[in-house]
Amino acid sequence: SAFASAAIGQGVFAALLMLMTLQVVFLAPSSTAGAISLEREKQTLELLVTTPISSIAIVIGKLLSALVYVFLLIAASIPLMAVVFVYGGVAPEDVVRGYIVLVATALGLGSFGLMCSSLVKRTTAATAITIFGVLGLTIGTIFILIFWAAMGTFDNNGNRTMSGYQTGTD
């Protein structure tokens, strides 16, 4: 019964983390995709540049202000994530690592959306490029991981291996 409870806790943890990752992957880049291109469309970018604020402070401010909603969603999931401790099988360090990965993913993909927004003049084009770029990045990463796992299961002679042990005949 303790093993079943731990397995349930690990399953709930994995499911919640995957759901939150999906939210971050779609919300973070889409919320930052129009930050700079919208300023260009409204013709307020020149006015913003003439302020005594440095360019890096403007970019970081736009990134963090666009990601506030994503960070609030991540923070709001903490009580729900605490359910995994009822079942066990998940250490607090695992939860902290999961949240660090979520915040890093939000910052990285938000930065990608901000980069696309700075390179393209139109907000709709920046949003489309960002969404397709993130989609290509995620699907490409999944493809590479599956391909890498498939290539790692064979040795140089073409024999199937498992965990370093050879299962084919020589």
Backbone as a ProteinNet text record, in pm:
[ID]
protein_1_A
[PRIMARY]
SAFASAAIGQGVFAALLMLMTLQVVFLAPSSTAGAISLEREKQTLELLVTTPISSIAIVIGKLLSALVYVFLLIAASIPLMAVVFVYGGVAPEDVVRGYIVLVATALGLGSFGLMCSSLVKRTTAATAITIFGVLGLTIGTIFILIFWAAMGTFDNNGNRTMSGYQTGTD
[TERTIARY]
81.7	0	86.5	203	291.4	350.2	381	434.5	328.1	204.6	95.1	70.9	77	57.6	169.2	292.9	405.9	393.2	346	327.4	218.6	113.8	7.7	62.1	140.1	200.2	290.2	371.8	460.1	380.6	272.7	188.3	119	66.3	2.1	103.6	223.6	330.1	365.9	385.4	421.3	309.4	185.1	72.7	58.1	68	56.6	171.9	291.2	406.9	395.3	346.9	328.5	220.7	111.8	5.3	55.4	130.9	185.1	289.2	366	463.7	394.1	285.6	209.2	155.7	106	57.3	169.6	283.9	397.5	445.3	450.7	500.6	411.5	281.2	193.5	171.2	167	136.3	256.4	372.8	489.9	528.8	547.7	586.9	475.8	351.4	243	218.5	250.3	231.2	341	456.1	565.5	582.7	506.1	527.4	502.2	418.2	388.2	442.2	528.9	572.2	643.1	735.8	811.8	746.8	694.1	631.5	505.3	436.8	319.7	361.1	473.7	527.5	562.2	615.2	650.6	525.3	419.8	295.3	226.2	229.6	168.1	255.3	375	473.6	514.1	528	573.6	712.2	771.7	903.5	1009.8	1002.4	1100.1	1089.9	967.1	945.5	1002	986.8	1038.7	1191.8	1250.6	1396.8	1458.3	1386.2	1440.8	1436.9	1372.5	1370.5	1508.7	1537.9	1670.9	1691.7	1595.6	1607.3	1695.1	1783.6	1871.3	1790.6	1846.1	1778.1	1758.3	1858.1	1846.3	1738.4	1724.6	1619.8	1481.3	1470.2	1342.4	1306.4	1403.1	1377.1	1343	1419.6	1391.3	1257.4	1226.1	1096.9	981.3	994.6	889.7	875.2	987.6	982.7	912.9	956.5	899.2	754.3	720.4	581.5	488.7	536.9	455	441.7	540.9	538.6	477.2	430.3	370.9	254	169.3	54.2	98.8	202.4	253.5	310.3	384.2	439.2	328	218.8	104.8	38.8	30	-24.2	64.9	194.5	287.8	274	265.7	251.7	117.1	12.6	-119.4	-127	-36.4	-38.9	31.6	96.4	170.4	79.4	-36.8	-124.3	-172.7	-197.7	-239.6	-126.6	-4.9	111.3	136.1	91.8	111.8	35.3	-59.4	-134.9	-43.1	65.5	154.4	220.9	233	295.3	203.7	74.1	-20	6.2	33.5	57	200.6	294.3	434.9	496.5	619.4	690.8	761.4	737.8	799.7	862.3	989.9	1060.3	1035.6	1045.3	1029.7	1132.1	1250.3	1352.1	1306.9	1232.8	1182	1082.5	998.5	900.3	971.2	1071.1	1146.1	1217.1	1277	1343.2	1243.2	1125.2	1020.9	980.9	966.7	930.1	1044.4	1167.1	1281.1	1281.4	1253.9	1247.8	1132.1	1018.4	905.3	938	1001.6	1037.2	1142.7	1240.4	1343.3	1282.8	1187.7	1119.6	1040	971	894.1	986.1	1097.7	1191.6	1253.5	1290.2	1351.5	1256	1136.5	1040.3	984.5	973	933.5	1038.2	1163.6	1271.7	1268.6	1235	1222.2	1110.1	996.6	885.7	922.9	997.3	1042.9	1141.9	1226.6	1320.7	1245.4	1145.7	1066.3	992.9	946.8	878	971.2	1096.6	1191.1	1239.9	1233.7	1283.2	1178.7	1049.9	942.5	864.3	819.3	749.2	603.4	537.7	395.1	375	276.2	248.2	194.9	107.7	52.9	161.9	253.3	364	455.4	481.4	565.9	500.8	369.8	298.9	302.7	279.6	281.6	420.4	522.8	659.3	693.3	651	677.9	609.1	481.6	406.4	464.7	491.9	548.4	690.8	766.6	901.3	900.7	811.7	801.5	748.5	653	600.4	709.6	787.6	898.5	1004.5	1030.4	1129.3	1085.7	960.6	913.6	901.3	842.3	828.3	964.9	1053.7	1189.1	1266.2	1249.4	1316.3	1264.8	1133	1075.2	1126.2	1131.4	1181.6	1326.3	1409.1	1551.2	1566.4	1487.8	1496.5	1455.1	1349.4	1306.1	1410.7	1464.2	1567.3	1692.7	1732.9	1851.1	1832.2	1715.6	1687.4	1688.3	1634.9	1633.6	1774.4	1857.1	1994.5	2079.6	2047.9	2124.7	2096.5	1995.3	1961.9	2031.2	2115.3	2188.6	2338.1	2416.3	2561	2615.6	2745.4	2807.3	2784.3	2756.5	2732.7	2587	2501.8	2359.4	2280.8	2345.4	2274.2	2202.5	2083.8	2003.8	2064.8	2079.5	2135.2	2034.6	2045.5	1961.9	2051.7	2057.3	2133.4	2278.5	2337.4	2477.8	2500.3	2396.4	2410.9	2364.4	2437.9	2406.1	2298.6	2191.9	2084.6	2087.3	2162.5	2172.8	2282.8	2297.3	2403.6	2521.7	2640.9	2763.1	2793.3
-119.1	0	126	123	239.7	262.5	152.3	167.3	222.4	178.5	228.7	376.6	416.4	556.2	643.3	594.5	668.1	679	572.4	575.3	675.5	683.5	780.3	922	946.2	1078	1118.1	1024.6	1053.6	1078.8	1004.8	1025.2	1160.1	1197.6	1328.9	1439.8	1423.1	1521.9	1537.8	1428	1433.7	1496.5	1460.9	1515.3	1666.1	1709.4	1852.4	1931.2	1876.6	1945.7	1953.7	1849.2	1852.8	1953.4	1959	2055	2198.2	2223.1	2356.9	2391.7	2293.3	2317.5	2355.3	2286.9	2322	2464.2	2502.1	2638.8	2739.5	2713.2	2805.3	2811.5	2697.3	2693.1	2774.5	2778.2	2853.7	2997.2	3021.6	3156	3250	3201.7	3289.5	3354.1	3277.6	3344.9	3430.2	3385.9	3463.8	3594.6	3599.6	3724.3	3825.7	3781.2	3874.1	3901.5	3832.5	3840.9	3979.6	4057.3	4187.9	4304.1	4280.2	4385.2	4500.3	4472.1	4578.4	4617.2	4519.7	4552.3	4637	4619.3	4702.1	4847.2	4865.1	5000.6	5063.5	4983	5033.5	5069.4	4985.9	5013.4	5138.5	5158	5277.1	5401.5	5383.1	5488.8	5554.1	5470.8	5519.2	5466.1	5389.5	5333.2	5442.3	5538.4	5647.8	5728.3	5749.1	5821.1	5742.9	5611.7	5526	5525.1	5528.7	5526.1	5657.2	5767	5896.1	5916.3	5828.2	5838.3	5804.3	5846.1	5817.4	5671.2	5585.9	5443.8	5376.5	5288	5218	5117.3	5079.8	4985.4	4849.6	4805.5	4675.3	4679.3	4791.9	4805.5	4804.5	4863.2	4860.9	4718.2	4645.7	4508.7	4419.1	4428.3	4345.7	4383.3	4512.2	4556.7	4504.2	4506.7	4453.9	4302.8	4232.7	4088.2	4053.2	4114	4079.3	4123.8	4238.3	4282.9	4194.7	4142.3	4052.2	3915.1	3877.1	3743.8	3741.5	3854.8	3857.7	3761.2	3758.4	3668.4	3521.8	3488.5	3350.6	3315.6	3409	3383.5	3368.6	3443.8	3429.3	3292.8	3244	3109.3	3003	3021.1	2926.2	2930.2	3049.8	3063	3009.4	3026	2977.9	2825.9	2759.8	2613.3	2549.4	2628.9	2572.9	2496.5	2550.3	2471.4	2341.6	2344.4	2222.1	2120	2168.9	2079.6	2018.9	2084.2	2031.8	1901.8	1870.5	1745.5	1625.1	1638.1	1523.9	1480.4	1571.4	1533.9	1445.1	1450.4	1362.6	1217.6	1194.8	1058.9	1013.7	1105.9	1069.8	1033.2	990.6	950.3	1064.8	1188.3	1304.9	1387.8	1418.9	1499.1	1648.3	1730.5	1875.1	1931.8	1872	1917.9	1896.8	1788.1	1762.5	1870.1	1910.7	2015.2	2147.5	2179.2	2303.6	2301.5	2188.1	2176.2	2193.4	2137	2151.5	2296.3	2369.7	2510.7	2594.7	2559.4	2630.6	2610.6	2489.5	2462	2539.7	2548.5	2624	2772.1	2831.1	2973.1	2995.9	2905.5	2919.2	2903.9	2813.2	2795.6	2920.2	2977.1	3099.6	3213.2	3228.4	3334.7	3312	3189.1	3158.1	3176.6	3120.4	3133.1	3274.4	3342.5	3483	3568.1	3536.6	3608.1	3581.6	3460.2	3428.3	3509.7	3519.8	3601	3747.2	3797.1	3936	3959.3	3860.8	3872.4	3879.4	3792.1	3795.4	3928.3	3982.3	4110.8	4223.6	4213.6	4319.7	4309.2	4191	4172.7	4204.2	4192.9	4208.5	4336	4405.1	4531.9	4515.4	4411.8	4390.7	4293	4323.5	4239.3	4103	4099.8	3971.1	3880.9	3939.3	3859.6	3811.7	3896.9	3857.2	3744.1	3752.4	3647.1	3516.1	3522.3	3400.3	3337.5	3418.6	3365.7	3304	3370	3318.2	3185.1	3176.4	3052.2	2937.7	2963.8	2857.2	2822.8	2921.6	2894.2	2807.3	2838.9	2758.5	2619.3	2611.9	2481.3	2396.9	2458	2386.1	2345.9	2434.1	2404.8	2287.5	2286.3	2178.5	2046.3	2050.5	1926.3	1876.2	1968	1929.1	1866.4	1922.3	1865.7	1725.9	1707.8	1575.6	1476	1519.1	1431.9	1392.8	1489.7	1461.3	1365.9	1385.1	1294.6	1153.1	1139.1	1004.9	942.2	1020.1	969.7	929.7	1013.6	986.3	859.2	841.8	721.2	597.2	610.6	496.3	460.8	559.9	533.1	477.9	512	464.9	321.5	259.7	122.3	19.8	65.3	-26.4	-2.7	-110.9	-92.7	-77.9	-73.6	-50.8	-165	-284.2	-399.4	-413.5	-324.9	-332.6	-418.4	-466.4	-547.2	-455.8	-497.1	-419.5	-434	-320.4	-322	-263.3	-304.6	-249.4	-216.9	-92.4	-46.2	-93.2	-96.4	-133.3	-282.7	-365.2	-508.6	-546.2	-635.8	-675.1	-782.9	-764	-863.4	-947.8	-904.3	-981.4	-1084.5	-1164.4	-1264.5	-1210.1	-1256.3	-1210.8	-1295.8
0	0	0	64.9	66.3	-72.3	-142.8	-278.1	-372.2	-355.2	-439.7	-412.1	-286.8	-251.5	-309.1	-302.3	-358.9	-510.3	-573.6	-718.9	-757.6	-677.6	-703.1	-688.1	-584.7	-563.8	-678	-726.5	-838.7	-966.7	-985.6	-1103.6	-1101.6	-984.5	-971.6	-993.5	-937.6	-954.7	-1102	-1172	-1313.8	-1396.5	-1366.5	-1442.8	-1419.6	-1295.5	-1266.9	-1328.9	-1320.8	-1378.3	-1530.2	-1593.6	-1739.3	-1778.4	-1703.9	-1731.9	-1715.9	-1611.7	-1589.9	-1696.2	-1739.9	-1845.6	-1975.8	-2008.1	-2127.5	-2118.9	-2002.4	-1985	-2006.8	-1948.9	-1961.4	-2106	-2173.8	-2310.8	-2404.6	-2379.3	-2468	-2422.4	-2291.9	-2243.9	-2242.4	-2205.7	-2193	-2325.3	-2433.7	-2557.1	-2617.6	-2604.3	-2663.9	-2589.1	-2461.2	-2387.1	-2415.2	-2460.2	-2489.8	-2638.4	-2722.9	-2867.1	-2924.4	-2862.1	-2918.2	-2838.6	-2744.8	-2652.7	-2723.6	-2809.4	-2875.7	-3008	-3082.4	-3210.7	-3191	-3080.6	-3051	-3024.6	-2957.9	-2938.2	-3073	-3163	-3296.1	-3375	-3364.4	-3435.3	-3382.1	-3251.6	-3190.5	-3205.5	-3258.7	-3278	-3145.1	-3043.6	-2912.6	-2877.5	-2967.1	-2939.7	-2933.3	-3023.4	-3021.8	-2893	-2848.2	-2722.5	-2604.8	-2608.5	-2501.5	-2500.6	-2618.5	-2628.5	-2578.8	-2592.1	-2548.7	-2397.7	-2323.6	-2177.7	-2122.6	-1998.8	-1943	-1901.5	-1930.9	-1897.2	-2002.3	-1957.7	-2052.3	-2134.2	-2247.5	-2337.3	-2270.5	-2196.1	-2129.2	-2021.3	-1953.1	-1851.8	-1916.8	-2034.5	-2106.5	-2145.8	-2198.9	-2243.3	-2124.4	-2016.2	-1898	-1836.9	-1835	-1782.6	-1865.5	-1996.5	-2083.9	-2065.7	-2051.5	-2032.3	-1902.4	-1793.5	-1663.1	-1650	-1707	-1697.8	-1780.8	-1892.2	-1973	-1907.9	-1827.6	-1766.5	-1627.2	-1577.4	-1443.5	-1434.2	-1536.3	-1536	-1531.4	-1605.5	-1606.1	-1469.1	-1408.3	-1275.5	-1171.3	-1186.2	-1094.8	-1110.5	-1234	-1254.8	-1191.4	-1202.7	-1141.6	-990	-932.7	-787.2	-739	-819.3	-779.5	-778.6	-846.9	-851.1	-732.2	-650.2	-535.9	-440	-400.7	-311.4	-374.6	-504.1	-572.4	-576.1	-593	-595	-456.7	-351.5	-216.1	-192.8	-279.9	-267.7	-282	-357.9	-378.6	-248.4	-152.5	-25.3	58.6	32.3	102.4	64.4	-61.9	-110.6	-91.3	-89.9	-74.7	-208.5	-203.2	-322.6	-393.4	-347.2	-408	-297	-312.2	-212.8	-239.2	-135.8	-157.3	-256.2	-260.2	-354.9	-499	-523.7	-658.4	-700.5	-607.3	-636.9	-663.8	-583.4	-602.9	-738.3	-773.5	-903.9	-1017.9	-1001.6	-1103.3	-1122.7	-1012.8	-1023.2	-1079.9	-1050	-1109	-1260.6	-1305	-1448.8	-1512.9	-1444.4	-1497.8	-1513.9	-1413.3	-1420	-1528.2	-1536.7	-1640.7	-1780.5	-1795.6	-1923.4	-1959	-1861.8	-1885.8	-1927.8	-1859.6	-1895.4	-2033.2	-2062.7	-2192	-2308.3	-2296.5	-2405.5	-2414.4	-2300.8	-2303.9	-2373.4	-2350.7	-2419.3	-2569.2	-2606.9	-2749.3	-2812.7	-2743.9	-2794.1	-2804.3	-2707	-2709.1	-2823.8	-2849.8	-2961.5	-3094.2	-3110.8	-3233.6	-3246.5	-3136	-3136.5	-3175.4	-3140.6	-3175	-3319	-3378.2	-3514.2	-3620.5	-3585.7	-3683	-3651.3	-3754.4	-3733.5	-3694.8	-3739.7	-3713.3	-3597	-3513.4	-3396.9	-3438.3	-3539.2	-3582.8	-3639.6	-3714.7	-3768.7	-3656.9	-3559.2	-3446	-3366.8	-3348	-3274.8	-3352	-3482.7	-3564.2	-3565.6	-3583.1	-3583.1	-3448.3	-3341.7	-3207.4	-3184.3	-3219.7	-3196.1	-3278.4	-3406.2	-3489.4	-3448.2	-3402.9	-3353.7	-3229	-3134.5	-3011.8	-3043.8	-3134.8	-3175.6	-3239.9	-3328.7	-3391.1	-3290.2	-3194.9	-3091.1	-3003.2	-2961.4	-2873.8	-2949.3	-3068.4	-3145.7	-3190.3	-3228.5	-3266.9	-3152.3	-3033.2	-2916.2	-2885.5	-2893.4	-2869.2	-2973.2	-3100.2	-3206.4	-3182.6	-3144	-3119.1	-3000.7	-2894.3	-2779.4	-2816.1	-2894	-2936.1	-3027.1	-3120	-3210.2	-3134.4	-3037	-2957.5	-2875.1	-2817.2	-2738.8	-2827.8	-2949	-3040.9	-3087.4	-3111.9	-3155.7	-3041.6	-2919.6	-2805.6	-2768.2	-2828.5	-2793.7	-2882.7	-2974.6	-3059.7	-3041.6	-3049.2	-3043.9	-3186.2	-3200.3	-3331.1	-3429	-3379.8	-3466.6	-3505.3	-3457.9	-3489.7	-3393.5	-3285.8	-3187	-3088.3	-3049.2	-2954.8	-2815.3	-2744.3	-2609.8	-2512.9	-2386.7	-2280.7	-2163.8	-2128.2	-2011.8	-2015.8	-2133.4	-2143.5	-2160.5	-2148.1	-2166.3	-2304.8	-2368	-2504.6	-2501.4	-2583.6	-2586.6	-2712.8	-2814.5	-2939.5	-2929.3	-3032.2	-3035.8	-3113.1	-3082	-3150.9	-3268.6
[MASK]
++++++++++++++++++++++++++++++++++++++++++++++++++++++++++++++++++++++++++++++++++++++++++++++++++++++++++++++++++++++++++++++++++++++++++++++++++++++++++++++++++++++++++

